[in-house]
Amino acid sequence: MMNIETRESLFQPGQPVSADRFKGREEIIEEILKYFPSVKSGNPHHFFITGKRGMGKTSLANFISDFANKNYSMITAHIMNDGVHSIDELIVQIIERILNSIKSEKWSEKIFGFLEDHIESVGLGGMNIKFKPSNQELKNIKDNFAFYLSDLVNNFKDKDGLFIVIDDINGLSETPDFANWYKSFVDTLATSVDNAPICIMLTGYPEKFIKLHEQNPSVNRIFHVHELNRLDDDEIKNFYTDIFLIYDINVEGMALEAMTKYSSGMPTMMQEIGDATFWSDTDGFIDREDAFKGIIEAGNRIGLKYLQPLLDQKIRSENYLSLFKKIGNELAASPNSTFTKKTFSDVLNDNESKVFKDFISRAKKLGIIELASSKKQGEYQFTNQLYPMYFMIQTFKEEAL
């Protein structure tokens, strides 16, 4: 048995993938990067990366941000916007992140000199910069944000631009305020600011992008929009093969097929299954048994992280769990698929048929199932593609016992 003290998994379950380990999405990456020479020449561009949970939005943004820094000599600022609903808070976060990104540059002294009344150093040895403008100053910045960012960038002495990621726009999409403010900011940046080498990337769920459009129909034309869908089987196989080869670990063909199938094209599942399988291996060769041990463990992790907090005592009833498993088994291979009661008419027993309506109602309240995007009555889908995978893995686990 290998000594686990000498091993380190290169998989990164439960966190954004670091830029040096990012795999796939080549076509989207090329579509985004082709605009960077234009940004570097002073023409601002705006991107919106959308996709369901687990599709790797943050990991893609990390990769593009790292590429912009290393290959286009840009200052980068990645803002994790979870739960923020205020434009004022967002602006403070953006400026703080920029200041912390440039603090090691020799030319940053001039910028910090301009802002010395509004910043303070905090943390061990004053390593972090906090931006604390007055209310009036913050209002002025918000009203003139395009000019403010441009002034900052004009003081970047040996850098060629600014790349900002606003990661998780979901909360800000709920009112017209953000959509209207961002539209005004973009128009000012494009028409009233000369030489603005600024690129901004937003991420969010598909329904939140739709919400932004509803708040301000002109928002659509602002962005280059890219939706992250499932990876294809070849991309997944290459992902597993490449990472395991770093350890000189070979993967049996049947094991690779199983890991690919249960990943279902989802980066989150790929990381979970890859990590769990890595730790199930004891001899430097991943066979079918190692893979299925990893798949089962990944299913347990998914349940604990995503589903268990949502499942109350009622949804754990025998009939409800049976329904979840039957639906999950059917949809796991294509977790975006929709379903109706009729879809399962041949496999539902009498008790399951009787509680189906109540089951759907309860699952909707818990946010596990929602009305399908087609809005057809009686047609549903899982809110998260991880969910049918979890229930299928639980069925497999029971059958394997």
C-alpha positions in Angstrom: 0.0 0.0 0.0 1.3 3.5 -0.9 2.2 5.8 1.9 -0.4 8.6 1.8 2.0 10.9 3.5 4.0 11.1 0.3 1.0 11.6 -2.0 -0.9 14.7 -3.0 -4.0 14.7 -5.1 -3.9 17.1 -8.1 -7.7 17.0 -8.3 -9.5 19.9 -6.6 -13.0 18.9 -5.5 -15.1 21.6 -4.0 -13.0 24.5 -5.1 -12.2 26.4 -8.4 -9.5 24.6 -10.4 -6.2 26.4 -10.4 -5.2 27.8 -13.8 -2.3 25.4 -14.3 -4.6 22.4 -13.9 -7.5 23.7 -16.0 -8.5 21.4 -18.9 -11.0 21.6 -21.7 -13.2 24.5 -23.0 -10.7 25.2 -25.8 -13.3 26.6 -28.2 -14.7 29.0 -25.7 -11.2 30.1 -24.6 -10.2 30.8 -28.1 -13.4 32.8 -28.6 -12.6 34.9 -25.6 -8.9 35.4 -26.1 -9.3 36.6 -29.7 -10.6 39.9 -28.3 -7.6 40.6 -26.0 -5.4 42.3 -28.6 -8.3 44.7 -29.1 -8.5 45.3 -25.3 -4.8 45.9 -25.2 -5.2 48.5 -27.9 -7.6 50.4 -25.7 -11.0 49.0 -26.7 -13.0 47.7 -23.7 -14.8 44.3 -23.9 -17.3 42.6 -21.7 -18.0 38.9 -21.3 -20.8 37.0 -19.5 -20.0 33.3 -18.6 -23.1 31.4 -17.7 -24.0 27.8 -16.9 -25.6 25.6 -14.3 -23.9 24.8 -11.0 -20.9 22.6 -11.4 -20.1 23.6 -14.9 -16.8 25.3 -14.0 -17.6 29.0 -14.5 -15.2 30.2 -11.8 -12.5 27.8 -13.0 -12.7 29.2 -16.5 -12.6 32.8 -15.2 -9.5 31.9 -13.2 -7.8 30.5 -16.2 -8.6 33.5 -18.4 -7.5 35.9 -15.6 -4.2 34.0 -15.2 -3.7 34.1 -19.0 -4.4 37.8 -19.2 -1.8 38.4 -16.5 0.9 36.3 -18.0 0.4 36.7 -21.7 -1.1 40.2 -22.0 0.6 41.9 -19.1 -2.7 42.9 -17.4 -3.4 43.7 -13.8 -6.2 41.2 -12.8 -8.8 41.6 -10.1 -11.1 38.6 -9.3 -14.1 39.5 -7.1 -16.1 36.7 -5.4 -19.5 38.3 -5.3 -21.4 35.7 -3.3 -24.4 37.3 -1.6 -23.6 40.9 -2.5 -26.7 42.9 -3.6 -25.3 46.5 -3.4 -23.4 48.3 -6.2 -21.6 50.3 -3.5 -20.2 47.1 -2.0 -19.2 45.8 -5.4 -17.3 49.0 -6.2 -15.4 48.8 -3.0 -14.5 45.2 -3.6 -13.3 45.9 -7.1 -11.1 48.8 -6.0 -9.7 46.9 -3.1 -8.8 43.9 -5.3 -7.1 46.2 -7.8 -5.1 47.9 -5.0 -4.0 44.5 -3.6 -3.0 43.3 -7.0 -0.7 46.3 -7.7 0.7 46.9 -4.2 4.0 45.0 -5.0 4.6 47.2 -8.2 7.1 50.0 -7.8 4.9 52.5 -9.6 1.9 51.8 -7.2 3.3 54.4 -4.8 1.8 57.2 -6.9 -1.7 55.6 -6.8 -1.5 54.9 -3.1 -0.4 58.5 -2.6 -3.6 59.7 -4.3 -5.8 57.4 -2.2 -3.9 57.7 1.2 -6.9 59.3 2.9 -9.2 56.4 1.9 -7.1 53.3 2.5 -5.6 51.4 5.4 -3.4 48.4 5.7 -4.8 45.5 7.8 -3.8 42.0 8.7 -0.4 40.5 9.7 2.2 43.0 8.7 -0.4 45.2 7.0 -0.4 42.8 4.0 -4.0 43.6 2.9 -5.3 46.9 1.7 -8.8 48.1 2.7 -10.5 50.8 0.7 -12.7 53.1 2.9 -14.0 56.1 1.0 -16.5 58.5 2.5 -20.1 58.2 1.5 -19.8 61.2 -0.8 -16.6 59.9 -2.4 -18.2 56.5 -3.0 -21.1 58.2 -4.7 -18.8 60.1 -6.9 -16.9 57.0 -7.8 -20.1 55.1 -8.6 -21.4 57.9 -10.8 -18.1 58.2 -12.7 -16.8 54.7 -12.5 -15.7 54.5 -16.1 -13.4 57.6 -15.6 -12.2 56.3 -12.3 -11.1 53.0 -13.7 -9.5 54.7 -16.6 -7.5 57.0 -14.4 -6.2 54.0 -12.4 -5.2 52.1 -15.6 -3.4 55.2 -17.0 -1.1 55.0 -14.0 -0.1 51.4 -14.7 3.4 52.1 -15.8 4.5 48.7 -17.2 1.2 47.0 -17.5 -1.1 46.9 -20.6 -4.6 46.8 -19.2 -7.0 45.7 -16.5 -9.0 42.4 -16.4 -11.8 42.2 -13.8 -13.9 39.2 -12.9 -17.1 39.7 -11.1 -17.8 36.2 -10.1 -21.4 35.2 -9.2 -23.6 38.1 -10.4 -26.7 36.3 -9.1 -27.7 38.6 -6.2 -27.1 41.8 -8.2 -29.6 40.7 -10.9 -32.7 40.9 -8.7 -33.3 44.6 -9.1 -33.0 47.1 -12.0 -30.3 49.0 -10.2 -27.3 47.0 -11.3 -28.4 46.4 -14.9 -29.1 50.2 -15.3 -25.8 51.2 -13.6 -23.7 48.7 -15.6 -25.3 49.7 -18.9 -24.5 53.4 -18.1 -20.9 52.5 -17.1 -20.4 50.5 -20.3 -21.7 53.3 -22.5 -19.6 55.9 -20.8 -16.5 53.7 -21.1 -17.1 53.2 -24.8 -18.0 56.7 -25.8 -16.4 59.1 -23.4 -13.1 57.5 -22.4 -10.2 57.5 -24.7 -7.9 54.4 -24.7 -9.6 52.2 -22.1 -7.7 48.8 -22.1 -10.3 47.3 -19.7 -11.9 43.9 -19.9 -14.7 42.7 -17.5 -16.0 39.2 -17.2 -19.2 38.4 -15.2 -20.4 34.9 -14.3 -23.9 33.8 -13.2 -26.6 31.2 -13.7 -28.6 31.3 -17.0 -31.7 32.5 -15.4 -29.8 35.4 -13.8 -28.6 36.6 -17.2 -32.2 36.5 -18.4 -33.2 38.5 -15.3 -30.6 41.2 -16.2 -32.2 41.4 -19.7 -35.6 41.8 -18.1 -34.3 44.6 -15.9 -32.8 46.4 -18.9 -33.4 44.9 -22.4 -30.3 46.7 -23.7 -28.0 44.7 -21.5 -27.9 41.8 -24.0 -25.9 43.8 -26.6 -23.2 44.6 -24.0 -21.7 41.1 -23.6 -20.0 38.4 -25.4 -22.1 35.6 -23.9 -20.7 32.0 -23.5 -22.7 29.2 -21.9 -20.8 26.3 -20.4 -22.5 23.0 -21.2 -21.4 19.4 -20.5 -18.0 18.4 -21.6 -17.9 15.6 -24.2 -16.6 12.1 -23.4 -13.2 12.7 -25.2 -12.5 15.8 -23.1 -13.3 13.9 -19.9 -11.1 10.9 -20.9 -8.2 13.2 -21.8 -8.7 15.1 -18.4 -8.4 11.9 -16.4 -5.6 10.4 -18.5 -3.5 13.5 -18.4 -3.7 14.0 -14.6 -3.2 10.4 -13.7 -0.1 10.2 -16.0 1.5 13.0 -13.9 1.7 10.3 -11.2 2.7 7.5 -13.7 -0.7 5.9 -13.0 -2.3 4.0 -15.8 -6.1 3.7 -16.1 -7.7 0.5 -17.4 -10.1 1.1 -20.3 -13.2 -0.1 -18.5 -12.3 2.0 -15.5 -11.9 5.1 -17.7 -15.3 4.4 -19.4 -17.0 4.1 -16.0 -15.4 7.3 -14.6 -16.4 9.2 -17.8 -20.0 7.9 -17.7 -20.6 8.9 -14.1 -18.9 12.3 -14.5 -21.8 13.1 -17.0 -19.8 15.9 -18.5 -19.7 17.9 -15.3 -16.4 19.4 -14.1 -17.5 19.3 -10.5 -18.3 15.5 -10.8 -15.0 15.0 -12.6 -13.0 16.5 -9.8 -14.9 14.5 -7.1 -14.6 11.2 -8.9 -11.0 11.8 -9.9 -10.0 12.6 -6.3 -11.9 9.8 -4.8 -10.5 7.3 -7.3 -7.0 8.6 -6.8 -7.3 7.7 -3.1 -8.9 4.3 -3.8 -5.8 3.3 -5.8 -3.1 1.3 -3.9 -0.9 -0.1 -6.7 -0.4 2.6 -9.3 -2.9 1.1 -11.7 -6.6 2.1 -11.7 -8.8 -0.9 -12.6 -12.6 -1.2 -12.7 -12.8 -1.9 -8.9 -10.8 1.2 -8.0 -13.0 3.3 -10.3 -16.2 2.1 -8.8 -14.9 2.6 -5.3 -14.1 6.2 -6.3 -17.6 6.6 -7.9 -19.4 5.5 -4.8 -17.3 7.7 -2.6 -17.9 10.7 -4.9 -21.6 10.0 -4.7 -21.4 10.1 -0.9 -19.6 13.4 -1.0 -22.1 14.9 -3.4 -24.9 13.9 -1.2 -23.3 15.5 1.9 -22.3 18.7 0.1 -25.4 19.4 -2.1 -28.4 17.3 -1.2 -28.4 16.3 2.4 -28.9 19.9 3.6 -32.1 20.1 1.5 -33.6 16.7 2.3 -36.0 16.8 5.3 -37.6 13.9 7.0 -40.6 13.8 4.6 -38.5 13.8 1.5 -36.6 10.8 2.9 -39.7 8.6 2.9 -39.4 5.3 1.2 -41.7 6.2 -1.7 -40.1 9.6 -2.3 -36.5 8.2 -2.2 -37.6 5.4 -4.6 -39.0 8.1 -7.0 -35.8 10.1 -6.8 -33.7 6.9 -7.6 -35.9 5.9 -10.6 -35.8 9.4 -12.0 -32.1 9.8 -11.3 -31.3 6.5 -13.1 -33.3 7.6 -16.1 -31.7 11.0 -16.4 -28.2 10.6 -15.1 -26.8 10.0 -18.6 -28.4 13.3 -19.8 -29.1 15.3 -16.5 -30.5 18.3 -18.4 -33.4 16.2 -19.7 -36.9 16.9 -18.7 -39.5 14.4 -17.4 -43.2 13.9 -16.7 -45.1 11.3 -14.7 -45.8 9.6 -18.0 -42.1 9.1 -18.5 -42.0 6.6 -15.7 -45.5 5.1 -16.0 -44.1 1.7 -16.7 -41.8 1.6 -13.7 -43.8 3.3 -10.9 -45.6 1.1 -8.5 -49.0 2.0 -7.1 -47.8 3.8 -4.0 -45.3 5.8 -6.0 -48.0 6.8 -8.5 -50.2 8.0 -5.7 -47.6 10.2 -4.1 -46.1 11.5 -7.3 -47.9 14.8 -7.3 -47.0 15.5 -3.6 -43.4 14.4 -4.3 -43.1 16.9 -7.0 -44.6 19.7 -4.9 -42.2 18.9 -2.0 -39.1 18.6 -4.2 -40.0 22.0 -5.8 -40.2 23.7 -2.5 -36.8 22.3 -1.5 -35.3 23.6 -4.8 -34.4 20.1 -6.0 -36.8 20.0 -8.9 -38.3 22.9 -11.0 -40.7 23.4 -13.8 -38.9 22.7 -17.1 -37.6 25.6 -19.1 -40.3 24.8 -21.7 -42.9 25.9 -19.0 -45.1 23.0 -20.1 -47.5 21.9 -17.4 -46.4 18.6 -15.8 -42.8 18.8 -17.3 -40.0 19.0 -14.8 -36.2 19.0 -14.5 -33.6 18.9 -11.7 -32.4 22.3 -10.6 -28.8 20.9 -10.4 -27.3 18.3 -12.8 -25.5 16.8 -9.8 -28.7 15.6 -8.3 -29.7 12.8 -10.8 -26.1 11.6 -10.7 -26.2 11.3 -6.9 -29.4 9.2 -6.9 -28.1 7.0 -9.7 -24.9 6.4 -7.7 -26.9 5.6 -4.6 -28.8 3.0 -6.6 -25.5 1.5 -7.9 -24.2 1.4 -4.3 -27.2 -0.5 -3.1 -26.9 -3.0 -5.9 -23.2 -3.5 -5.3 -23.8 -4.5 -1.7 
